[in-house]
């Protein structure tokens, strides 16, 4: 039950569900450096594969650097070219880096660690030449061939050629041909069906099914375009005595365009194992007739799980989960070399130890392979096993660096390059795996081709302190395999910001990135008017980046408003505002109904500036690469329905006399003018009828002009008109 004891503390480190693909798929050249979520990886794991131009050429033992919120972590690739970074905090921003064959830096995209499962990505040290075994391009295809349908499967996209409120889905056996710029399937699986499942913001579910037409399309019309419903697409495609179970990520339809989608299995004649978008390529589904439901994220209790028929809303099974046995293949490792002058060059004393979380014992019978650092084939190395004490001594050629590959619980780990040219060394290898598994339940349920199911549970959220609904993706059952789905128990909404501010004259200008994560497969609607992102009290103005103005509007005097419901995953936009300083002082009072998660505020340092923070909050001056010093408040964590309050003093301001002398002079002038006008009134008698309202308006305008130091020409015009009215 350690998982639940830690849940409250860990909930603060949760983040968004990244919606790219329900399973990791083969990476073409266009996907190099791009994150592909994989639900089969342990929570918080990023796996980086390094190849030399093609997936068939892994780079072994090379160093991979992963920047985690800017802090570097380093790992070495194993014999498959993979470097694993486990235990990363959900929501942390990460980016992978390597050096290519020319010593230049190759980097991935920066992306957030998902709140469920892990992420895979690939980098290459040489120009990418493609995937071995890829089908040849059609005669009319462009050089290199079009992307295979399978590589595009499950990724919906808006298309203005499709009518609004419509969803057009092509089902294929990876059999698209492109002629004259148009894709077609010469043998579409006519007669098969596609089902779409809609999850609504109010927790209701809708289901629609359509058969394919002669061109291989299933078409759905009259769908929701308000954003309150997102649609998943599902299909069972029979092949090779089984079924390819296909699924898409959800789509939130736009108001001005429909959407298109490809769902692709393998080639109709392929003898490969069934594709299962539900399980992913690295995992095996349960046995036929079994449905396993796992609670991921940070559950706080073993709450009842129900399995629901999406069409009829009937509960087909229910029960409470139990803690599953640990998965020993989820191993974390480290390697540390200590030079040993008492050992001859090329001699390596190895000790392997570790165990389940909390234990540290000798690990016997661990397979050790030592290979030259330049090797591309692990067969070039020498192999042995540790003894009962977890120890092993090996001798290698000392004239070149080596690396050590070791296998624990079926998982291969790797050391860095080891230099044994001057002396031997003692290598400490450490391996650790989880002590307990995740909460799960296995239901006995025969496959039904008409069944579309989802699993859900309700339990107390540690952030909102309310009982909330947590739901899995929808799925279909197949006769030849079971199903494994997960329910991510995460805070429903996380709000974060990354802001920079600087002083210009007597204005504190603020700009940056605002982000809201919907950690559910269900859309989130805060109110019928949308979600209001509040700005600090007393702010003035507001601007939103051009590309975000279709989704975000400025609510004058309040903040930013997102009108449409939030789709699953992150929503972010760039925007800014200002605060007026008063005698060198700025007060920041930001109400946070959603709280703040892993946020940051940077204030450009000004001589004499002081930032007064609440007790327990820390900030520091940091000098960035540009040489500019900034006062930085990092990792801002504030509970829901609280406020962020601070004051900034010592900011530039005008001398007091520059403010008060014009005001005093202005008031004196106004008094003199009023006195003169009074005398004129006494001499002239009552003004003409109908002039009273105009005089009052002009007097008010004159007072404002004197107070603000406004346009002198307008001031003269106002005085002239007043003189005429009193004549």
C-alpha positions in Angstrom: 0.0 0.0 0.0 3.0 2.3 -0.3 1.5 3.7 -3.5 -1.4 5.2 -1.6 0.7 6.4 1.3 2.6 8.5 -1.2 -0.3 9.5 -3.3 -1.1 12.9 -1.7 2.5 14.0 -2.0 2.9 12.7 -5.5 -0.3 14.3 -6.8 1.5 17.7 -6.9 3.9 16.3 -9.5 1.2 15.2 -12.0 0.6 16.7 -15.4 -1.1 16.4 -18.7 -2.1 13.5 -20.8 -0.2 13.9 -24.0 -2.5 13.1 -26.9 -0.4 12.0 -29.9 -1.1 8.3 -30.3 -2.7 5.5 -28.3 0.4 3.5 -28.8 3.9 4.1 -30.1 4.3 3.3 -33.7 7.2 3.0 -36.1 9.0 6.4 -36.5 9.6 7.7 -40.1 12.1 10.4 -40.8 9.5 13.1 -40.2 9.0 11.8 -36.6 12.7 12.0 -35.7 13.0 13.8 -32.4 9.3 13.9 -31.8 7.7 12.3 -28.7 5.5 9.2 -29.2 3.6 8.2 -26.0 3.7 4.5 -25.1 1.3 3.3 -22.4 3.4 0.2 -21.9 6.4 2.1 -20.5 6.5 2.7 -16.7 5.0 6.0 -15.5 7.5 8.9 -16.0 9.9 7.0 -18.4 11.4 8.5 -21.5 13.2 6.1 -23.8 15.5 7.6 -26.4 16.7 5.4 -29.3 19.8 6.4 -31.1 20.5 5.1 -34.6 23.1 5.7 -37.3 20.8 6.7 -40.2 18.4 3.8 -40.0 16.5 1.8 -37.3 18.6 -1.3 -38.3 21.8 0.5 -37.2 21.6 1.2 -33.5 24.3 3.2 -31.8 25.5 1.3 -28.8 26.9 3.0 -25.6 26.6 6.5 -26.8 25.8 9.3 -24.3 22.3 10.8 -24.3 21.6 13.9 -22.3 18.0 14.6 -21.2 17.3 18.1 -20.0 14.6 17.9 -17.3 13.3 21.4 -16.6 16.7 22.6 -17.8 18.7 20.2 -15.5 20.7 17.6 -17.4 20.5 13.8 -16.8 22.8 11.5 -18.7 22.4 7.8 -19.8 24.1 5.4 -22.2 22.4 3.5 -24.9 22.2 -0.3 -24.7 22.7 -2.9 -27.4 19.5 -1.9 -29.1 20.6 1.8 -29.1 18.1 2.8 -26.3 18.8 5.0 -23.3 16.1 5.0 -20.6 15.3 7.8 -18.2 12.9 6.5 -15.6 11.3 8.2 -12.7 10.7 11.6 -14.3 8.2 13.9 -12.7 4.9 14.1 -14.6 4.6 17.5 -16.3 8.3 18.2 -16.3 9.5 19.7 -19.6 12.2 17.5 -21.2 14.4 17.6 -24.3 16.9 14.9 -25.5 20.3 15.7 -26.9 23.1 13.7 -28.6 26.2 14.4 -30.6 26.1 13.2 -34.2 28.8 11.6 -36.2 30.4 15.0 -36.9 30.3 16.1 -33.2 27.3 18.4 -33.8 24.4 18.5 -31.4 21.2 16.8 -32.4 18.2 17.6 -30.3 14.6 16.5 -29.9 11.5 18.6 -29.5 10.9 19.8 -26.0 7.8 18.1 -24.5 6.1 17.5 -21.2 6.4 14.1 -19.4 2.9 12.6 -19.6 0.9 11.7 -16.5 0.3 8.2 -17.7 2.8 5.7 -19.3 6.0 7.0 -20.9 7.4 8.4 -24.1 9.6 7.0 -26.9 11.6 9.0 -29.4 14.4 8.5 -31.9 17.5 10.5 -32.8 20.0 9.8 -35.5 23.8 10.4 -35.7 23.7 10.3 -39.5 21.2 11.5 -42.2 18.2 9.3 -42.0 17.8 6.9 -44.9 14.5 5.2 -44.0 13.1 2.2 -42.4 14.3 -1.2 -43.5 11.7 -3.4 -45.2 9.4 -0.5 -46.1 7.1 -1.3 -49.0 8.1 0.1 -52.3 6.4 3.2 -53.5 3.7 3.1 -56.1 4.8 3.9 -59.6 3.2 7.4 -59.5 4.4 8.2 -56.0 6.9 10.9 -55.4 10.5 10.1 -54.7 10.8 8.2 -51.5 7.2 7.2 -51.6 4.2 8.5 -49.6 3.8 7.7 -45.9 2.2 4.3 -45.3 -1.4 4.4 -44.1 -0.4 2.6 -40.9 2.0 5.4 -40.0 -0.8 7.9 -40.2 -3.4 5.7 -38.5 -5.3 7.1 -35.5 -4.4 10.8 -36.1 -7.5 12.9 -37.0 -7.0 16.2 -38.8 -9.4 19.1 -39.7 -10.2 19.3 -43.4 -12.2 22.1 -45.0 -13.1 19.8 -47.8 -15.3 18.0 -45.3 -18.5 19.7 -44.3 -18.6 21.1 -40.7 -20.1 18.7 -38.1 -18.9 15.8 -40.3 -16.3 13.1 -39.7 -14.9 11.1 -42.6 -13.0 7.9 -41.6 -11.1 5.7 -44.0 -10.5 2.0 -43.0 -7.8 0.2 -44.9 -5.4 -2.8 -44.9 -2.4 -0.4 -45.2 -3.2 -0.3 -48.9 -3.4 3.3 -50.1 -2.1 4.4 -53.5 -1.5 8.0 -54.5 -2.3 9.1 -58.1 -2.5 12.7 -59.2 -2.3 13.8 -55.6 -5.3 11.8 -54.5 -5.1 8.7 -52.3 -7.3 5.7 -53.0 -7.6 2.1 -51.8 -7.9 -0.4 -54.7 -9.3 -3.1 -52.3 -11.2 -1.4 -49.5 -12.7 -3.6 -46.8 -16.3 -2.9 -47.9 -18.8 -4.1 -45.4 -16.7 -3.5 -42.3 -17.8 -1.0 -39.7 -16.4 1.9 -37.8 -17.7 3.1 -34.5 -17.3 6.5 -33.0 -17.7 7.2 -29.3 -18.4 10.7 -28.0 -17.4 11.7 -24.5 -19.3 14.8 -23.4 -18.3 17.5 -20.9 -21.3 16.5 -18.7 -20.0 12.8 -18.5 -22.6 11.5 -20.9 -21.6 9.2 -23.8 -22.9 8.8 -27.3 -22.2 6.1 -29.8 -22.5 6.0 -33.6 -21.7 3.2 -36.0 -21.4 3.3 -39.8 -20.5 0.7 -42.5 -17.9 1.5 -45.1 -19.0 2.7 -48.5 -17.5 1.4 -51.8 -14.5 3.7 -51.4 -13.7 2.5 -47.9 -15.1 5.4 -46.0 -17.4 5.5 -42.9 -19.1 8.9 -42.8 -20.7 10.6 -39.8 -22.8 13.8 -40.0 -24.6 16.1 -37.6 -21.9 15.9 -34.9 -21.2 18.4 -32.1 -19.1 21.4 -33.1 -19.5 23.3 -29.8 -16.4 21.5 -28.4 -18.4 19.9 -25.7 -18.0 16.4 -27.1 -14.8 14.7 -28.3 -15.0 11.7 -30.6 -12.9 8.5 -30.5 -12.9 6.1 -33.6 -12.7 2.3 -33.2 -12.6 -0.6 -35.6 -12.1 -4.4 -35.7 -10.4 -5.4 -38.9 -10.2 -9.2 -39.5 -6.8 -10.5 -40.6 -4.8 -13.7 -40.4 -7.3 -15.5 -38.3 -7.5 -12.7 -35.8 -8.3 -9.0 -35.6 -6.4 -5.8 -35.9 -7.9 -3.7 -33.1 -7.7 -0.1 -34.2 -8.3 3.1 -32.3 -7.7 6.9 -32.7 -7.1 9.7 -30.3 -10.1 11.9 -29.7 -11.0 14.8 -32.0 -12.8 18.0 -31.0 -14.5 19.2 -34.2 -14.1 22.8 -35.4 -17.0 25.0 -36.3 -15.7 25.9 -39.8 -14.4 22.5 -41.0 -15.0 18.8 -40.7 -12.4 16.1 -40.0 -10.7 13.2 -41.7 -9.1 10.1 -40.2 -7.3 7.0 -41.4 -7.6 3.7 -39.4 -5.2 1.2 -40.9 -4.3 -2.4 -40.0 -1.5 -4.4 -41.6 -1.5 -5.7 -45.2 -4.5 -8.0 -45.8 -2.1 -10.9 -46.6 0.4 -10.2 -43.8 1.2 -13.0 -41.5 2.4 -10.6 -38.7 0.8 -10.7 -35.3 -2.4 -8.7 -34.8 -2.0 -5.0 -34.4 -3.5 -3.8 -31.1 -3.7 0.0 -30.7 -5.1 -0.6 -27.3 -2.1 -2.4 -25.9 0.8 -1.0 -28.0 3.5 -2.8 -29.8 5.6 -3.6 -26.8 2.9 -5.3 -24.7 0.9 -8.5 -24.9 -2.8 -8.3 -24.3 -4.4 -10.6 -21.7 -5.8 -14.0 -22.7 -9.0 -14.1 -24.7 -12.1 -13.4 -22.6 -10.2 -11.3 -20.1 -10.4 -7.5 -19.5 -7.7 -6.1 -17.3 -8.2 -2.6 -15.9 -5.3 -0.8 -14.2 -5.4 2.4 -12.1 -2.5 4.6 -13.2 -1.4 8.0 -11.9 -1.9 8.5 -8.2 -5.0 6.8 -6.9 -5.8 7.4 -3.2 -8.0 4.4 -2.6 -9.0 1.0 -4.1 -12.3 2.4 -5.4 -14.8 0.2 -7.3 -14.2 -0.1 -11.0 -17.2 -0.5 -13.3 -17.2 -1.8 -16.9 -19.9 0.0 -18.9 -21.5 -0.8 -22.3 -21.1 2.6 -24.1 -24.2 2.1 -26.2 -26.7 0.8 -23.6 -25.0 2.4 -20.5 -25.5 -1.0 -18.8 -22.9 -2.1 -16.3 -21.5 -5.4 -17.6 -19.0 -6.0 -14.7 -17.8 -4.3 -11.6 -15.4 -5.0 -8.7 -12.7 -3.6 -6.5 -9.1 -3.8 -7.6 -6.2 -5.3 -5.7 -2.4 -4.5 -5.8 -0.8 -6.5 -8.6 2.5 -8.2 -8.2 5.5 -6.0 -9.1 6.9 -6.1 -12.6 10.5 -6.9 -12.2 11.3 -6.0 -15.8 10.9 -2.3 -14.9 14.4 -1.8 -13.8 16.5 1.4 -13.2 20.2 1.1 -13.2 23.5 3.0 -12.7 27.2 2.3 -13.2 30.1 4.0 -11.4 33.8 3.2 -12.2 36.5 3.8 -9.7 40.1 3.6 -11.0 42.2 1.0 -9.1 46.0 1.3 -9.2 46.3 -2.1 -7.6 44.8 -3.7 -10.7 46.6 -4.2 -14.0 45.4 -2.1 -17.0 42.5 -3.8 -18.7 41.4 -5.5 -15.5 37.8 -4.9 -14.4 36.4 -5.9 -11.0 32.6 -5.8 -11.2 30.0 -5.9 -8.4 26.3 -6.0 -9.1 23.8 -5.3 -6.4 20.3 -3.8 -5.8 16.8 -5.3 -5.6 13.2 -4.2 -5.1 12.7 -0.7 -3.8 14.1 -0.4 -0.3 16.4 -3.4 -0.6 20.1 -3.6 -1.6 21.5 -7.1 -1.9 24.1 -8.9 -4.1 22.7 -10.0 -7.4 24.1 -13.4 -8.6 23.9 -14.9 -12.1 23.7 -11.5 -13.8 24.7 -11.7 -17.5 27.7 -9.3 -18.1 28.9 -8.4 -21.6 32.0 -6.2 -22.1 32.4 -4.8 -25.6 34.7 -2.2 -27.3 33.1 1.3 -27.2 33.4 1.5 -31.0 31.6 -1.8 -31.5 28.4 -2.0 -33.5 27.9 -5.7 -32.9 27.7 -6.9 -29.3 29.1 -10.3 -30.4 32.5 -8.6 -30.5 32.6 -8.6 -26.7 33.2 -11.2 -23.9 30.4 -12.6 -21.8 30.2 -14.0 -18.3 28.0 -14.1 -15.2 28.3 -12.8 -11.6 29.0 -15.3 -8.8 26.9 -15.9 -5.7 28.3 -12.6 -4.2 27.4 -10.6 -7.3 31.0 -10.2 -8.3 33.0 -10.9 -11.5 36.5 -10.1 -12.7 37.2 -9.8 -16.4 40.3 -8.8 -18.5 40.0 -6.8 -21.7 42.4 -5.1 -24.1 43.5 -1.9 -22.4 44.3 0.0 -25.6 40.7 1.1 -26.3 37.7 2.1 -24.2 35.1 -0.4 -23.4 31.5 -0.4 -22.1 29.6 -2.9 -20.0 26.1 -4.3 -20.8 24.3 -6.1 -18.0 20.9 -7.7 -18.0 18.7 -7.7 -14.9 15.3 -9.3 -14.9 15.3 -9.4 -18.7 16.2 -5.7 -19.1 19.5 -4.7 -20.5 21.4 -1.7 -19.0 24.6 -0.1 -20.1 27.6 1.7 -18.6 29.4 4.6 -20.2 32.8 4.3 -21.9 35.4 2.8 -19.5 39.1 3.8 -19.9 41.3 1.0 -18.5 44.5 2.0 -20.3 46.4 3.3 -17.3 45.1 1.0 -14.6 42.3 -1.4 -13.8 39.1 -0.4 -12.3 36.3 -1.4 -9.9 32.8 -1.0 -11.5 29.8 -0.7 -9.2 26.6 -1.7 -11.0 23.3 -1.0 -9.3 19.8 -2.1 -10.3 16.5 -1.4 -8.7 12.9 -2.3 -9.5 9.5 -1.6 -8.0 8.4 -3.4 -4.9 4.7 -3.5 -5.7 2.6 -3.3 -8.8 -0.3 -1.1 -9.7 -3.9 -1.5 -8.6 -5.8 -3.7 -11.1 -8.8 -5.9 -11.6 -9.3 -8.6 -14.2 -12.9 -9.3 -15.5 -14.0 -12.4 -17.3 -15.9 -11.2 -20.3 -16.5 -13.0 -23.6 -15.8 -11.0 -26.7 -18.9 -9.4 -28.4 -18.5 -7.7 -31.8 -21.3 -5.3 -30.8 -19.7 -4.3 -27.5 -18.0 -0.9 -27.1 -16.9 -0.6 -23.5 -15.2 1.8 -21.1 -14.1 1.5 -17.5 -14.5 4.1 -14.9 -14.2 4.7 -11.2 -14.9 7.5 -8.7 -12.7 8.6 -5.8 -11.6 11.7 -3.9 -9.3 14.0 -5.7 -6.4 15.2 -3.5 -6.5 18.6 -5.0 -10.2 19.5 -5.3 -11.2 17.5 -2.2 -14.2 16.2 -4.1 -15.2 12.9 -5.4 -14.5 12.9 -9.2 -15.1 10.6 -12.1 -12.1 9.0 -13.8 -12.6 7.1 -17.1 -10.6 5.0 -19.6 -10.6 5.3 -23.3 -13.4 3.4 -25.0 -12.4 0.0 -26.5 -13.8 -3.0 -28.4 -13.3 -6.6 -27.5 -12.0 -9.2 -30.0 -12.4 -13.0 -29.9 -8.6 -13.8 -30.2 -7.3 -11.6 -27.4 -8.2 -10.0 -24.2 -8.0 -6.2 -23.5 -6.0 -4.1 -21.1 -7.1 -0.5 -20.4 -5.9 2.0 -17.8 -7.7 4.7 -15.9 -5.5 7.7 -15.1 -6.2 9.0 -11.7 -4.8 12.6 -11.9 -6.0 16.0 -10.9 -8.6 17.0 -13.5 -7.3 20.5 -14.3 -3.8 21.8 -13.8 -3.0 25.5 -14.5 0.5 26.8 -15.0 2.3 29.8 -16.3 5.8 30.8 -17.3 6.0 34.6 -17.3 8.7 37.3 -17.7 8.2 40.9 -16.6 10.2 44.1 -16.9 9.8 47.8 -16.0 9.2 50.4 -18.7 8.8 53.9 -17.3 6.3 53.4 -14.5 4.7 50.3 -16.0 5.5 46.7 -15.1 5.0 44.8 -18.4 4.3 41.0 -18.1 4.3 38.5 -20.9 4.6 34.8 -21.3 3.0 31.4 -21.7 -0.3 30.3 -20.0 -1.2 26.6 -20.0 -4.2 24.6 -18.8 -4.0 20.7 -18.8 -7.1 18.7 -18.9 -6.0 15.3 -17.5 -9.0 13.4 -18.6 -10.4 11.9 -21.8 -13.6 14.0 -21.1 -13.8 17.6 -22.2 -13.9 20.2 -19.4 -16.4 23.1 -19.4 -16.0 25.4 -16.4 -19.1 27.6 -17.0 -21.4 28.1 -20.0 -19.4 31.3 -20.7 -16.1 29.4 -20.8 -13.1 29.3 -18.5 -11.8 32.6 -17.1 -8.0 32.8 -16.5 -7.8 35.7 -14.0 -5.1 38.4 -14.1 -3.7 40.2 -11.1 -5.9 42.8 -9.5 -5.5 46.3 -10.8 -4.0 45.1 -14.1 -4.3 47.3 -17.2 -4.6 46.4 -20.8 -4.0 43.0 -22.2 -2.8 41.4 -25.4 -3.1 37.9 -26.9 -0.8 36.3 -29.5 -2.3 36.5 -33.0 -2.4 32.8 -33.5 -4.4 32.2 -30.3 -7.0 34.9 -30.7 -9.5 32.4 -32.3 -9.6 30.5 -29.0 -8.8 33.0 -26.3 -10.4 36.5 -25.8 -9.7 39.3 -23.5 -12.3 39.9 -20.7 -11.8 43.5 -19.8 -10.9 44.1 -16.2 -10.9 40.3 -15.5 -8.4 38.3 -17.5 -8.5 35.9 -20.5 -11.5 33.8 -21.4 -11.4 30.4 -23.2 -14.9 30.1 -24.6 -14.8 26.5 -25.9 -14.6 23.5 -23.5 -11.1 22.2 -23.1 -10.3 19.0 -25.1 -8.2 16.3 -23.5 -4.6 17.3 -23.1 -2.8 20.7 -22.8 -4.2 24.1 -24.0 -1.7 26.9 -24.1 -1.5 30.5 -25.4 0.9 33.5 -25.3 -0.4 36.7 -23.8 0.6 39.7 -21.7 -0.7 42.6 -19.6 0.6 45.5 -17.4 0.6 46.7 -13.9 1.0 50.4 -13.0 3.6 51.1 -10.4 3.1 53.7 -7.7 6.2 55.5 -6.4 8.4 52.6 -7.4 6.1 49.9 -5.9 4.1 47.2 -7.7 1.6 45.0 -6.0 0.9 41.5 -7.5 -2.3 39.9 -6.2 -3.3 37.0 -8.5 -6.4 35.0 -7.6 -5.9 31.3 -8.6 -9.2 29.3 -8.5 -7.4 26.5 -10.3 -4.2 26.9 -8.3 -0.8 27.0 -9.9 1.4 24.0 -10.8 5.1 24.1 -11.5 4.9 27.8 -12.6 7.5 30.4 -12.8 7.9 34.2 -12.7 11.0 36.1 -13.9 11.4 39.8 -13.2 14.2 41.7 -15.0 16.5 42.9 -12.2 16.7 46.7 -11.7 19.3 48.3 -9.4 17.7 48.6 -5.9 14.8 46.4 -6.8 13.5 44.1 -4.0 10.9 41.4 -4.3 9.0 40.8 -1.1 7.7 37.2 -1.1 5.4 35.3 1.4 7.0 33.2 4.1 8.5 29.9 2.7 8.6 31.2 -0.9 12.1 31.5 -2.4 13.5 33.4 -5.3 17.0 34.3 -6.5 18.8 36.5 -9.0 20.0 34.5 -12.0 22.1 35.9 -14.9 20.9 34.5 -18.3 23.1 33.8 -21.3 22.4 37.3 -22.6 24.1 38.7 -19.5 20.9 40.1 -18.2 20.1 39.5 -14.5 16.6 38.3 -13.6 14.9 37.7 -10.3 13.5 34.2 -10.7 10.8 32.4 -8.7 10.7 28.8 -9.9 8.4 25.8 -9.2 5.5 27.9 -7.9 3.0 25.5 -6.4 -0.3 27.0 -5.0 -3.4 25.0 -4.0 -6.8 25.7 -5.7 -8.8 28.7 -4.6 -5.8 30.5 -3.2 -3.9 33.6 -4.3 -0.3 34.5 -5.3 0.6 37.7 -3.5 3.9 39.6 -3.6 5.2 43.2 -3.8 8.0 44.7 -5.8 9.7 47.8 -4.5 12.6 49.9 -5.6 11.3 50.2 -9.2 12.1 53.4 -11.2 9.7 56.3 -10.7 9.5 60.0 -11.4 10.5 62.4 -8.5 7.5 63.5 -6.4 7.8 67.1 -7.4 7.3 66.2 -11.0 4.0 64.7 -10.2 2.6 67.2 -7.6 3.7 70.6 -9.1 1.7 70.2 -12.3 -1.3 69.1 -10.2 -1.1 72.1 -7.9 -0.6 74.5 -10.9 -3.5 72.9 -12.7 -5.8 73.2 -9.8 -4.8 76.8 -9.3 -5.5 77.6 -12.9 -8.9 75.9 -12.7 -9.7 77.9 -9.6 -8.8 81.2 -11.3 -10.8 80.2 -14.4 -13.8 79.4 -12.3 -13.5 82.7 -10.4 -13.3 84.6 -13.7 -16.3 82.8 -15.1 -18.2 83.6 -11.9 -17.5 87.3 -12.3 -18.5 87.2 -15.9 -21.7 85.5 -14.9 -22.4 88.2 -12.4 -21.9 90.9 -15.1 -23.8 89.1 -17.9 -26.7 87.7 -16.0 -28.3 84.4 -16.8 -27.0 82.5 -19.8 -29.1 81.8 -22.7 -31.5 78.9 -22.4 -30.1 75.5 -23.6 -26.5 76.4 -22.9 -26.4 75.0 -19.3 -25.8 71.3 -20.2 -23.1 72.2 -22.8 -21.3 74.4 -20.3 -21.3 71.7 -17.7 -19.8 69.2 -20.2 -17.1 71.6 -21.2 -16.2 72.4 -17.6 -15.8 68.7 -16.9 -13.6 68.2 -19.9 -11.5 71.2 -19.0 -10.9 69.8 -15.5 -9.8 66.5 -16.9 -7.5 68.2 -19.4 -5.9 70.2 -16.6 -5.5 67.1 -14.4 -4.0 65.0 -17.2 -1.9 67.6 -19.0 -3.8 66.7 -22.2 -3.8 68.3 -25.6 -3.1 72.1 -25.3 -4.9 72.9 -28.5 -8.1 71.1 -27.2 -7.8 73.1 -24.0 -7.7 76.4 -25.9 -10.7 75.3 -27.9 -12.7 74.4 -24.8 -11.8 77.8 -23.2 -12.9 79.7 -26.4 -16.2 77.9 -26.5 -16.9 78.6 -22.9 -16.2 82.3 -23.4 -18.7 82.3 -26.2 -21.3 80.6 -24.1 -21.0 83.2 -21.4 -21.2 86.2 -23.7 
